[in-house]
Amino acid sequence: MKSGKRHSMPFNIFRSLVDVGILIYLILLLMVIMTGQVQIAFAGITIKAHHLYTPIRFLIPLIALRLLITLRVKNFILLLGSVLFCLLVIEAMLRIWSPPLTRPEMIQIHRASPFFGWDLIPGASGTGFMGESYRINSEGFRDIERSVEKRPGKSRIMVIGDSFTFGARVNGEDTYPWQLEKELNSRGMASEVINCGVIGHNMWQHYEVLRRKALPFHPDLVVLALFVDDLSASSSPRDDGQGDYHGKNPFRDKDLFGMLDHIYLWNLLKNANAVYEYKYRYKRGHSFMKTIEDRKKQWGPANPGNLNYRIMSGKIEKKRLNAFSEKLREFVRLAHAEGAKVLVAWIPDSVQLNEPDLQVVNHTVERMCKETDVPFIDLTPVLESEKDHSALYLFPFDAHNSPKGLRLIAKTLADQIEKRDLLLREK
């Protein structure tokens, strides 16, 4: 006599459909892992996934359903209890270990600010998506600890700029302000170079950084490093009528469910997925990340409405250009009033290299500097002189300068500072 219970035909069909669903989503998951994205069209139905969590969010309930079918309710509940216990043990171990991947965000170095929009959190640290480390000193700079009082016999340089100055996706010692300090000291110009760069800052924020953070350090020289999008916003929200402006951290990716941010295991899985997706985002529709030529297609004439293209090609509206010019003049006047010299440097995006039509803005800013009697350095020709332009950037993972490109920027700045006698030499 046979034991066990025979299932009906509909039940067997349902179980088979669950098995097929599990198999499909397992294949999709593997394809996303291997290729970065997947899109399949069959019989009028399109299945696509650009993120790991797309197949996973279907795969997990399907596996749970299959286990319920196989184990029955009692054994399934026992299994869930065992899994929950294991997860609690893992959570406890992660809380004791507390690696960077278990933080709500891997890079918790920014905060909202009513003065700067956002700035760096003093004393913060973090690990980036490419494994780079970030450490913010007690004054809110990506730098080593510095005394407000200058050391005797040393000149002080404050470098103000955006992510190219901050050094996005590279370690601190690879940033060009760090390398500039080493270069100047090796040439007998005893100097401290303090990195005031903040990711995403525009011209109005550069001015506020100068006013509120850089000048209290009594710099001898202020280097203002400009990038294309610095011309996009030159007045603060307070000036635009937002008197109660409190700032906003654009890098805070608060979880939809809120409470999940406090679960270390959740953060580990979320951040591990973010690292994976960042390194393979150029495969997931971000074609501008593949090569410099692909980036030119997005930022070039093929996309005339792109703000960065309009800025580079000189097609920016006059009102926006005038606002930038006035804020630049205010920046220079404020620095000079405090006894600091100013040097303006233009850091080009990779799309500008060997593209004269995209370098109109360079000449425009140079003309503004001449009218303000401020030295100007266009780093574009220096980067163009390199045979392999791609080696100067982090493509296909990122569009910022690579350590090699940053070394070239530091050396060029040192050359110009020495040539223009902007700092005193050791006697």
Disulfide bonds with the S-S distance in Angstrom:
none
